[in-house]
């Protein structure tokens, strides 16, 4: 049995982010595997990790399947896809939909420097010359 109820991706809290990082790194996991894997940095009770996993599923970040009586949680989307959505949300909310405004703001505030921008430009140019999926 698999639960694939789609949810709306929203912001992640600190504990939710830690759980997602664990699942993105380790792949499909049980609540117990998550709890044990995070114990050193974020000790949680069994009921707490189950609540966090359920909320992540409600938010659309996770799905689960049931094996016997055990829920196995897996990420609904790759980390990169979630990051792109988060950045797109920032661009829409704070930069009037302008990616250029965001990048210029990152340069102005020393988040990106000239060398990093040049590396990005080279990578973008290389991708523009490479056939993409579906081409």
C-alpha positions in Angstrom: 0.0 0.0 0.0 1.4 3.4 -0.9 0.2 6.9 0.1 0.8 9.4 -2.7 -1.6 12.1 -1.5 -0.2 15.3 -3.1 0.5 18.2 -0.8 1.5 21.7 -1.3 5.2 22.3 -0.6 5.6 24.9 2.1 8.5 26.1 4.2 10.4 23.6 6.3 11.0 24.2 10.0 14.4 23.4 11.5 13.5 19.8 12.7 11.7 19.1 9.5 14.7 20.2 7.5 16.9 17.8 9.5 14.5 14.9 8.8 14.4 15.7 5.1 18.2 16.0 5.0 18.4 12.5 6.6 15.9 11.0 4.1 17.5 12.7 1.1 20.9 11.3 2.2 19.9 7.8 3.3 16.9 7.1 1.1 13.6 5.5 2.1 13.5 5.1 5.9 11.3 4.1 8.8 10.6 6.4 11.6 12.9 4.4 13.9 15.8 4.7 11.3 15.2 8.5 11.2 15.1 8.8 15.0 18.2 6.8 15.4 20.0 8.6 12.6 19.3 12.0 14.1 19.8 11.0 17.7 23.3 12.5 18.0 22.3 15.9 16.8 18.5 16.0 17.5 17.3 13.5 20.1 13.6 12.9 19.7 11.0 10.7 21.2 9.3 8.1 19.0 6.1 10.1 19.0 7.9 13.3 18.0 9.6 11.8 14.9 6.3 10.2 13.8 4.5 13.6 14.1 7.3 15.3 12.1 7.1 12.6 9.4 3.3 12.9 9.2 3.5 16.7 8.9 6.1 16.4 6.2 3.8 14.1 4.4 0.9 16.5 4.8 3.1 19.3 3.4 3.9 17.1 0.3 7.6 16.5 1.1 7.2 12.7 1.8 5.1 9.8 0.8 5.0 6.4 2.5 4.3 2.8 1.8 3.4 0.1 4.3 5.4 -3.1 4.6 3.7 -5.3 7.1 2.9 -2.8 9.9 5.9 -0.5 9.2 5.7 2.8 7.4 8.5 3.4 5.0 8.9 7.1 4.1 10.5 8.4 1.0 11.0 11.9 -0.4 8.4 13.0 -2.8 10.8 15.3 -4.7 14.6 15.4 -5.1 16.4 17.9 -2.9 17.4 20.1 -5.9 13.7 20.3 -7.0 12.7 21.5 -3.6 15.5 24.0 -3.5 14.5 25.4 -6.9 10.9 25.8 -5.7 12.1 27.6 -2.6 14.3 30.0 -4.6 11.4 30.6 -7.1 9.2 31.4 -4.1 11.8 33.9 -2.9 12.1 35.5 -6.3 8.3 35.9 -6.6 7.8 37.2 -3.1 10.8 39.5 -2.7 12.1 40.3 -6.2 8.8 40.9 -8.1 9.6 37.7 -10.1 13.0 38.9 -11.3 15.8 36.4 -11.0 18.1 39.1 -12.2 17.2 41.3 -9.2 17.9 38.3 -6.9 21.4 37.6 -8.5 22.3 41.3 -8.4 21.3 41.5 -4.8 23.5 38.5 -4.0 26.4 40.2 -5.8 25.8 43.5 -4.0 25.7 41.7 -0.6 28.8 39.6 -1.3 26.9 36.3 -1.4 28.3 35.7 -4.9 31.6 37.1 -6.3 32.8 37.7 -9.8 34.7 34.3 -10.0 31.5 32.4 -8.9 29.5 34.3 -11.5 32.0 33.5 -14.2 31.9 29.8 -13.3 28.1 29.9 -13.5 28.2 31.6 -16.9 30.5 28.9 -18.2 28.3 26.1 -16.9 25.2 27.8 -18.4 26.9 28.2 -21.7 28.0 24.5 -21.7 24.4 23.4 -21.0 23.1 25.6 -23.7 25.3 23.7 -26.2 24.3 20.3 -24.8 21.0 18.7 -26.0 18.6 18.5 -23.0 16.2 15.7 -22.2 13.3 15.6 -24.6 15.3 17.5 -27.4 
